[in-house]
């Protein structure tokens, strides 16, 4: 889970100033968590405390209202009920990583998507632009992981596409953490320095519950 959060923080400064390079600074003075981290924490909290997802998402969303949510989701947070809101964006993909760590069988969680994963980053990068749809960002994030050689390499490659950088890196980072297991300690240190104490407690409790490092 911390892999997704790290990707969010690292990518946060490149959303407004996209880069097509891989050799960029990982952390800058304004690197910070966004809605991707808040809602990833909310999903982890729901799993740990056996709270339904909608309640947890709304609780954390209202507690951190200025994290940068999409307009539809922001309005949903403050509705008394929890109706569908015709979401088509990549929000679910960026916050779902705790579920992948918590469940390990197809019986417990199974999804199939018609995504084209046969492209390369070199083919995607030149014409790729900011895209918050699932169809226009999730396969790209997966491909960044598939071409990677390490956790850091995966995050760098996701951001180098020059798109919705924090969310791309959040999605890729969650997958890369699960596959590579360990995150470089320099990244872990910098991420922990930027998280509220409440988030750190949930991260640590989640790691302990599901046997994760970092």
C-alpha positions in Angstrom: 0.0 0.0 0.0 2.8 2.4 0.8 4.0 1.9 -2.8 0.8 3.5 -4.1 1.1 6.4 -1.6 4.7 7.0 -2.5 3.8 7.1 -6.2 1.1 9.6 -5.4 3.5 11.9 -3.5 6.3 11.6 -6.0 4.0 12.3 -8.9 2.1 15.2 -7.3 4.4 17.9 -8.5 4.4 16.6 -12.1 0.7 16.8 -12.7 0.8 20.6 -13.4 4.2 20.4 -14.9 4.4 17.1 -16.8 7.7 15.5 -17.8 8.5 13.0 -20.5 11.9 12.2 -18.8 12.8 9.4 -16.4 15.7 11.1 -14.6 13.6 13.7 -12.6 14.0 14.4 -8.9 11.9 12.0 -6.8 11.0 14.5 -4.1 10.8 18.3 -4.2 9.8 20.9 -1.5 6.2 20.9 -2.7 5.8 17.1 -3.0 2.7 16.1 -1.1 -0.1 13.5 -0.8 -3.3 14.1 -2.7 -6.8 12.6 -2.8 -5.1 9.4 -4.1 -3.5 8.8 -0.7 -6.4 9.9 1.3 -8.7 7.4 -0.4 -6.2 4.6 -0.3 -5.9 5.2 3.4 -9.7 5.1 3.6 -9.9 1.7 1.9 -7.2 0.3 4.2 -9.1 1.6 7.2 -12.3 0.0 6.0 -10.5 -3.4 5.7 -8.8 -3.1 9.1 -11.9 -1.9 11.0 -14.6 -3.8 9.0 -16.3 -0.6 8.0 -18.2 -0.4 4.7 -16.2 1.3 2.0 -18.7 4.1 1.3 -18.7 5.1 5.0 -14.9 5.1 5.2 -14.5 7.0 1.9 -16.9 9.7 3.1 -15.3 9.9 6.5 -11.8 10.5 5.2 -13.0 12.6 2.3 -14.8 15.0 4.7 -11.9 15.0 7.1 -9.5 16.0 4.3 -11.8 18.0 1.9 -9.0 19.9 0.1 -7.0 16.9 -1.2 -8.1 17.5 -4.9 -11.0 15.2 -5.6 -12.9 15.2 -8.8 -16.1 17.2 -8.8 -18.5 14.3 -9.0 -16.7 12.4 -6.2 -16.5 15.6 -4.1 -20.2 16.1 -4.3 -20.8 12.4 -3.5 -18.8 12.7 -0.3 -21.2 15.2 1.1 -24.5 13.5 0.1 -26.5 11.8 2.9 -26.9 8.7 0.9 -24.4 6.9 -1.3 -26.0 6.7 -4.8 -24.0 5.9 -8.0 -22.6 9.1 -9.6 -21.8 7.8 -13.1 -18.1 7.7 -12.4 -15.8 7.0 -15.4 -12.5 8.3 -14.0 -9.5 6.5 -12.7 -10.3 7.1 -9.0 -11.2 3.5 -8.2 -8.0 2.2 -9.7 -5.8 4.6 -7.7 -7.3 3.7 -4.3 -7.8 0.0 -4.7 -4.3 -1.3 -3.8 -5.1 -2.3 -0.2 -7.7 -4.7 -1.5 -5.1 -6.5 -3.6 -2.9 -7.0 -0.5 -5.8 -8.1 1.7 -7.2 -10.8 -0.6 -5.3 -13.4 -2.5 -7.8 -15.6 -4.3 -10.0 -15.2 -7.4 -13.0 -16.4 -5.3 -12.5 -13.4 -3.0 -11.8 -10.8 -5.7 -11.9 -11.2 -9.5 -12.1 -8.7 -12.3 -11.5 -8.8 -16.0 -10.8 -5.8 -18.3 -10.4 -5.4 -22.0 -7.2 -3.3 -21.8 -4.5 -3.4 -24.6 -1.3 -4.1 -22.8 0.7 -5.0 -25.9 1.9 -1.4 -26.5 5.3 -0.1 -25.2 5.9 3.1 -23.3 8.0 4.4 -26.2 5.0 4.0 -28.4 2.6 5.6 -25.9 4.8 8.5 -24.6 5.1 10.9 -27.7 1.3 11.5 -28.1 0.1 10.8 -24.6 -1.5 13.6 -22.6 -3.4 14.2 -19.4 -6.3 11.7 -19.2 -8.3 10.9 -16.0 -10.4 8.2 -17.6 -9.9 4.5 -16.6 -9.5 3.5 -20.2 -6.9 6.2 -20.8 -4.7 5.8 -17.8 -5.0 2.3 -16.2 -3.5 0.3 -19.0 -0.7 2.9 -19.3 0.1 2.5 -15.6 0.1 -1.3 -15.9 2.5 -1.1 -18.9 4.8 1.1 -16.9 5.0 -1.6 -14.3 5.5 -4.4 -16.9 8.5 -2.6 -18.4 10.1 -1.8 -15.0 13.1 -3.4 -13.4 12.4 -2.1 -9.8 9.9 -0.2 -7.7 11.6 3.1 -8.4 12.0 2.4 -12.1 8.3 1.6 -12.3 7.2 4.9 -10.7 9.7 6.9 -12.8 8.3 5.3 -16.0 4.7 6.0 -15.1 5.4 9.7 -14.4 7.5 9.9 -17.6 4.3 9.4 -19.7 3.5 13.0 -18.9 -0.2 12.4 -18.0 -2.1 12.4 -14.7 1.2 11.8 -13.0 0.2 11.3 -9.3 -2.6 8.8 -10.2 -0.5 7.0 -12.8 2.3 6.6 -10.3 -0.1 5.7 -7.5 -1.5 2.8 -9.6 1.9 1.7 -10.9 3.4 2.0 -7.4 0.8 -0.2 -5.8 1.4 -3.0 -8.4 5.2 -2.5 -8.1 5.1 -2.7 -4.3 3.2 -6.0 -4.5 5.6 -7.5 -7.1 9.0 -6.2 -5.9 8.1 -6.4 -2.2 10.5 -3.8 -0.9 10.6 0.0 -1.5 13.9 1.8 -1.2 14.3 3.2 2.3 15.1 6.7 1.1 11.7 6.7 -0.6 10.0 5.3 2.5 11.6 7.9 4.7 10.6 10.8 2.5 7.1 9.6 2.2 6.6 9.1 5.9 7.9 12.6 6.5 5.0 13.9 4.4 2.1 12.0 5.9 -0.2 12.9 8.9 0.3 10.8 12.0 -3.2 9.4 11.5 -2.2 8.0 8.1 1.0 6.6 9.4 -0.9 4.6 12.1 -3.2 3.1 9.5 -0.3 2.3 7.2 1.6 0.6 10.0 -1.5 -1.3 11.3 -2.2 -2.5 7.7 1.4 -3.6 7.1 1.3 -5.6 10.4 -2.1 -7.1 9.6 -1.1 -8.3 6.2 2.6 -9.0 6.7 3.9 -6.2 4.4 7.3 -4.5 4.6 7.8 -0.7 4.7 
